[in-house]
Each structure stands twice: as C-alpha cells, then as structure tokens.
Amino acid sequence: MGLEALFQPITIGTLTLPNRFVMAPMSRYACPERMPTPELSAYHRRRAEGGVGLMLTGGAAIDHPAANNSPVLADFRAEARPAWRSLVAETHAAGGRISLQLWHAGGRFNREPWWRPAPLASPSGLGGPDFVVGEPLNDEAIADIVARFGEAAAAAREVGFDAVEIHGAHGFLIDQFFWDATNKRTDRWGGVHLEDRLAFALAVYRSVRAATGPDMPVSMRISQWKEQDYAAKLAITPDALARWVGPLVDAGIDFIDCSQRRFWEPEFAGSDLNLAGWVKKLTGGRTMTIGSIGLDRDVTASFAGDRAVPAPLTGLVERFERGDFDLVGLGRVLLADPHWIEKVREGRFADLIPFEARAANVVY
C-alpha cells in the first residue's frame, strides 16, 4: 500500500519527526485534582515506545478560572507544571516528542455540572445556538485570556515540551469566536463574515508565538463540527474556507490540525478532498488529517458503545501520496493498541487490537 511514505521524516521548525504519525489530542478525564498522574506519564511513554512520531496531549486548560470543564482533567495551572515536567521527561527518555495542547472550554457546560469554579466565559454569553450561559466577555477579560495563553506557552517551553497546539475547534472558546451561532459581537472581536471573527484566534496565536519564539512549532486545531452541533459548518464553500484558514496560515502557524469525524468524507461537493486536503490546497500550509483512521466505525459510533475493528489504510496512503496532507492523526487505534504503528510498519495487521468503547476512559 505504499506505507513507507508515511514513515518518512519531516522537519517543522527545529523539530524533526521520524514519521508522519501523530497521536491526536484525547482528553482522558482520569486525573484527580486536575494534576497529571504517573499513569498519564506511563500512557504517553508507552506510545513513544510504540513509535509515535509526535504526541499531542489532551486539552490542557490554561491558568484561567473558567478554562477547565472537569475536576479530573489535567490542566496547566502553575501547581500542575512539575508533574507535566516529569511526564515530558519520561516521554523524552523513551525517544518521544510531545506537544502541549493549550485549551479553554469557554461557554461549554462542564462534564460535571456541579463543578463550576468560575462563571463560564464566552464571546457573547452563549454556550451554543440561543443557549445563554452568562455575560459576554468584555475587552479587559479578553485581553487577560489572550495573555494567559502566552504565559502558558512560555511555561510549556520551560517545562520542556517540543511544541504547542492551540485548540481552536469543537465549539470551545476559540471556536466560539469563529462560529456565528455563538459570536454575536459587533465590535472588533466579531462581525457578520467569518473572516471578521478571526481576531481572537489571531491574538491568541500572536501571544503564543511571542512566548515560544520563532522556532518552536505552533499548530492550531480547527473543525467544522462542534460538540454542540455535529452538522455545523463554518465554511460552506472553498472560498469561505480560504478566508478562514488563509489568515491563520499567513500569520505563521506551522500546521493546521484538521479535525474531521471521518477522514475519507469530501468536504465540498465536486471534489474528494477532505478538510485537510482543502486547507493545504488553498493555503499551501502544512496540514494534519484525522478522523476514524484505521477503524471501521467513527467516534460517534464508539460513543454509542460499538466495537470498532481495524480497517484498511489504502485510501489514506493514496491521499497522502498525492499531497493532501503532511501528518496523520491517530486516536482510538492508539488507545486500543500503543504499538499500532510498529505493527503496521511490520505488516502485522492481524495483530492489531480492536477498539472497545467500554475501555475508552481507561488510561493504558
């Protein structure tokens, strides 16, 4: 299937990856007191030992009172950073490379509704379409959050992370600024057109880049779909997509992590390009594809309890070889099998482990 192409190295900034496989960010919700645990460190170490080119942590909330949506999700407040340092050191000792995904939940209700350390923060006081959760952020609050993203990026560099990713997808804070259903602002942080609603994301990126310097890779995750609406689309045409992602790439983001529920699905009619393929075609920037790679069922089927079994990679390889994307994000296959990559490289497809939904919240 030409799998050798996916095992070619790539250099991003000063970071060289040995292959194109990336562990996608998956929040584990298994860390009491919001602190990284030894089990979480071992989880990353095992994937490094299994040959993952780059690991993206699950969303690590910046040090802001409203950023985290769970008391058992490891965040990146100052008290947690020594534990993150140990996790990074353990990953590096196993030969791995790791990126910290910086995140703010915004107006998304907490997974545990009883736990809310601060009022929810969102551009227009909305957590979803017509769903009021509080007051709109004012300019002072926005400036504070932007600065805290930069502070977190500086700390990530100091702790030893190899890269950082900005979570701008799935209906969380940055995506709430992108989405017209949750951003009703008429000031400089909003507007009628999608390109008018980029200001917050660009301000966050510039704050992060100022903290990391020019060489540390900085990626951004985007998505059309939202946790609030799986069918949502920010860009309904290629032109709209270009006006959304073009300024992000032009600003200097090193690669766009294009979150899609099913990587094989065309983004627009008349072409088989998926989201990552269109972003690369329109901008020339590096992209990562993701979405049920290596499995026969998408993640929503897994949420419903379905067992997902290994699926052929032929379509993935064909898209990669024609230049649709540069990196391949893997999620559930690596939850089920930390050694998925080495098994694939060695052609041991019969040894691949299916994904069992009942184990989805277990830290391996």
ZISULLIN-V519189 format. One record per helix or strand of 2 or more residues. SS is the DSSP state (2 for helix, 1 for strand). FROM is the first residue (numbers start at 1). LEN is the number of residues. Records with the same first field share a line. If there is no record, write none. Layout:
SS: FROM-LEN ; FROM-LEN
//
This chain:
2: 3-5 ; 32-3 ; 38-12 ; 78-16 ; 139-21 ; 173-6 ; 194-19 ; 238-14 ; 275-9 ; 299-5 ; 314-8 ; 332-5 ; 340-6 ; 349-3 ; 357-3
1: 10-3 ; 15-3 ; 21-3 ; 54-3 ; 60-2 ; 98-6 ; 126-3 ; 131-2 ; 163-5 ; 217-7 ; 255-5 ; 286-5 ; 327-4
//
